[in-house]
């Protein structure tokens, strides 16, 4: 089974259990096998970093000791053969908004907001003590 097929199965499973709820997946689920420039930061135009740069920066953030996790919000999918796309990534950390903004600056987000911008996804892990959610958003 391809990475795309596995990702679509995970998205479908979350959607079936809560059809109107936000769907999130792990960084690896979203990025492994993903070569679709339209899947993240697509509205950045010529300033869009490569997919590999999005993955690298977000993996580096996830590896920090003060970060619980980094999740990718699934916004939609054009058709069965295209990669699902996102407009937001959630960073769960004990650090400040200013810190998160500096970490994601190379990815050129339109906004970084404290809290879950679209509501807490049912599949998101419970925040451990001292952690809070930040939304990194591309228009």
C-alpha positions as a printed Julia matrix, in Angstrom:
139×3 Matrix{Float64}:
   0.0    0.0    0.0
   1.37   3.44  -0.93
   1.99   6.3    1.53
  -0.89   8.18  -0.09
  -3.3    5.27   0.38
  -2.28   4.89   4.04
  -2.75   8.62   4.64
  -6.18   8.61   2.99
  -7.21   5.64   5.18
  -6.18   7.49   8.35
  -8.08  10.6    7.28
 -11.17   8.53   6.44
 -11.08   6.75   9.81
 -11.05  10.07  11.69
 -13.77  11.51   9.47
 -16.02   8.49   9.99
 -15.81   8.72  13.78
 -16.43  12.5   13.86
 -17.59  13.77  10.44
 -17.61  17.47  11.36
 -14.44  17.43  13.5
 -10.97  18.6   12.55
  -8.66  15.9   11.16
  -4.97  15.85  12.09
  -2.16  13.51  11.16
   1.47  13.12  12.18
   4.32  14.78  10.33
   5.48  11.41   9.01
   2.0   10.5    7.79
   1.73  13.79   5.9
   5.26  14.1    4.51
   6.46  10.55   3.73
   6.04  10.09  -0.01
   4.71  13.64  -0.43
   6.14  15.5   -3.43
   3.1   17.72  -4.02
   4.07  21.4   -3.71
   0.38  22.25  -3.5
  -0.05  20.29  -0.27
   1.32  22.98   2.09
   2.08  26.68   1.74
   0.72  26.66  -1.82
  -0.27  30.33  -1.79
   3.3   31.46  -1.15
   4.09  31.41  -4.88
   7.77  31.89  -5.71
   8.62  32.24  -2.01
   7.35  28.74  -1.19
  10.02  26.55   0.41
  10.38  23.03  -1.0
   8.35  20.24   0.64
  11.6   18.83   2.05
  12.24  22.13   3.86
   8.77  22.14   5.43
   9.37  18.58   6.63
  12.88  19.28   7.94
  11.93  22.44   9.86
   8.86  20.84  11.41
  10.79  17.66  12.35
  13.47  19.81  14.01
  10.77  21.61  15.98
   9.15  18.3   17.0
  12.55  17.03  18.23
  12.92  19.88  20.73
  12.63  18.82  24.4
  10.05  21.58  25.03
   7.73  20.36  22.25
   5.18  17.6   22.84
   4.23  17.12  19.18
   3.66  18.73  15.79
   0.47  17.8   13.95
  -0.74  18.55  10.43
  -4.36  19.66   9.95
  -5.95  18.12   6.86
  -7.98  20.75   5.02
  -9.03  18.76   1.97
  -8.13  16.66  -1.05
  -8.83  17.57  -4.68
  -9.2   14.03  -5.96
  -8.23  10.45  -5.08
  -4.88  10.73  -6.87
  -3.74  14.02  -5.33
  -2.05  14.47  -1.98
  -4.31  15.89   0.77
  -3.51  19.5    1.56
  -3.22  21.57   4.69
  -3.51  25.2    5.65
  -2.32  24.75   9.25
   0.1   22.92  11.48
  -0.31  22.65  15.24
   2.72  22.9   17.51
   2.24  21.67  21.08
   4.88  23.31  23.26
   5.6   24.99  26.56
   7.36  27.89  24.84
   6.0   31.34  23.94
   4.27  32.63  20.82
   7.42  34.62  20.0
   9.52  31.46  20.15
   7.15  29.52  17.9
   7.09  32.42  15.41
  10.88  32.38  15.22
  11.0   28.59  14.75
   8.59  28.64  11.79
   9.81  31.87  10.16
  11.66  29.97   7.37
   8.3   28.47   6.33
   6.75  31.92   5.8
   3.38  31.38   7.53
   0.73  34.08   7.27
  -0.05  33.84  10.97
   0.9   32.03  14.15
  -1.93  31.95  16.68
  -2.05  30.76  20.26
  -4.49  27.88  20.74
  -6.3   25.61  18.28
  -7.41  27.92  15.44
 -10.18  25.56  14.3
 -10.97  23.89  17.62
  -9.19  21.0   19.26
  -9.18  17.95  16.98
 -10.51  14.75  18.61
  -7.42  12.85  17.4
  -5.0   15.31  19.02
  -3.18  14.02  22.09
  -4.09  15.46  25.47
  -1.77  18.31  26.32
   0.72  17.37  28.99
   1.28  19.72  31.92
   2.68  23.09  30.84
   1.99  22.53  27.14
  -0.26  24.64  24.95
  -1.25  24.53  21.3
  -0.18  27.03  18.64
  -1.57  27.16  15.12
   0.79  27.94  12.23
  -1.41  29.05   9.32
  -0.94  29.66   5.59
  -3.7   31.49   3.72
